[in-house]
Amino acid sequence: MPGCVPPQPRGGGSADSPCPGPSRVPGVSAEGTRPCCPPLPAAMEPAMDPGWDPGEPGEPSWARPGAALGGRGLLALAAASGAAVWATWAVLLMPGFRRVPLRLQVPYQPSSPRQVANTLALLRGRAGKTVDLGSGDGRLVLEAYKQGLRPALGYELNPWLLCLANYRAWRAGYHGKISFLKRDLWKVNLSDCHNVIVFLAPSVKPPLATKLLAELPDDARVVAGRYPFPSWSPSCTLGQGLDQVWAYDIKEVRREVQDRAQQSQG
């Protein structure tokens, strides 16, 4: 540009400079009366050290990418993790526990694909009403219906898990064909059930065994996952470790219980 000289160092120029002092507006002199030298093109700007990262104003050092967590950062991370765990408990588990005695409370734990496959293998070829006591997200009931075990329904106290189970049934195209009911398993009548699925804690098995023997028909079969019934002898079992399931034919269990009672009396 004619009549323009290179920019002067910071702090002001000489008396002969057309830009005698710092200007707040690029390209305009401090007096605002004549054009000053335009700013340098981007390609001519001095390169900034790539390792220098001042961060945003007010940004804590631990929040910048690559920065190590300090004491406050670790404390904030621990607090966030604790809040997430509590929220999971409050949403998924606590609603179904409020009216259940402590020894009968069963935390939600979804069945693995192998547990589901083993359970249905022990029910293959059977007919009649199939129920899952504590159906959780409904995966066992859904697979039982697909296998031809109909009607199929689940009993669950947790409203959030009931919503999830109904969503899974709707997504699979079985809405209205599978039932998930908010019922206390201790209050439902099981006299018309021929296939019962039980994935419950060990503390629940003894009182539940009494209920099943009192209500189920002779041709009913009970399949237990994770933990067997301690006082029953299984008709058959399948799987190993956490994937093991046990099948109990009620007619045989009743005979076993009667024989045991007679032996104790004799």
C-alpha positions, 0 to 999 in steps of 0.5 A: 500500500503506498505510503505505508510502512511495516508495523512498529513494535508494541507500545507505539511507533515513532513520530514519523510512523503513520501508526504512531501508537496502538490502534484498537481497530486493525487498519486504522491509525490511533488518530483514526484519520489515515489508513494504517498498515493492514493486518498480516495475512493468516499465512504470515502470522507467526506460528504458535507453539503446538504444545502450548494450550492455555485453555479457555478462561476460567477452565480448570486445568483437569478439564483440558484434554490430556491433563491429569486429574487432580484431587478435585477432579478425582473427587468430582469423578467419584461423586458422579459415579456414586450418583449414577449407581444410586440413580440405577438403584432408585430407578430399576430396583428400589420401586419393586422392593418397597412392599417386599420383606427384606429376606424375600427381596431379589435384585434384578439380574438379567439372564444370560443368553446361555441361561435362556437357551438352557431353560427353554431346552428343559421346557421344549415339547411341553404345553400349557400356561407358562409363567416367569416369577420375577420376569424382569425385562421379559426376555425369558417370557418372550423366548418361551412364546417364540418356542410355542409355550402359550399362553406366556406371561410374567409377574414383576413388581418393578414398574420400570422393568414392566415397561421395558418388558412390554417394549421388548414384546412390542418391538418383537411384534408380540404386543397383546400376545404376551402379558406382563403383570404387576403382581406379587408372586406370593399372592398369585394363584398358580393352580393353572400353570404347567410351566414355571420359570424361577430365577430367584435368590436362595433365600426365596426358594424354601418358602416358594417351594411350599407355595409351588407344592400347594398350588401346582398341578401334578403335571407341572414342571418348574425350571430354576436358574442360578440356584436350585431348590435345596430340598428338591431332587431335580428330574434333570439339569443342563449347563455348568456354573452360572449357566446351569438350570434345574428342572423339577417335575412336581409329581416326582417332588411330591412323591419324594416329599411324602417318602421323606415324611414317612421315613421320618415318622417310621 
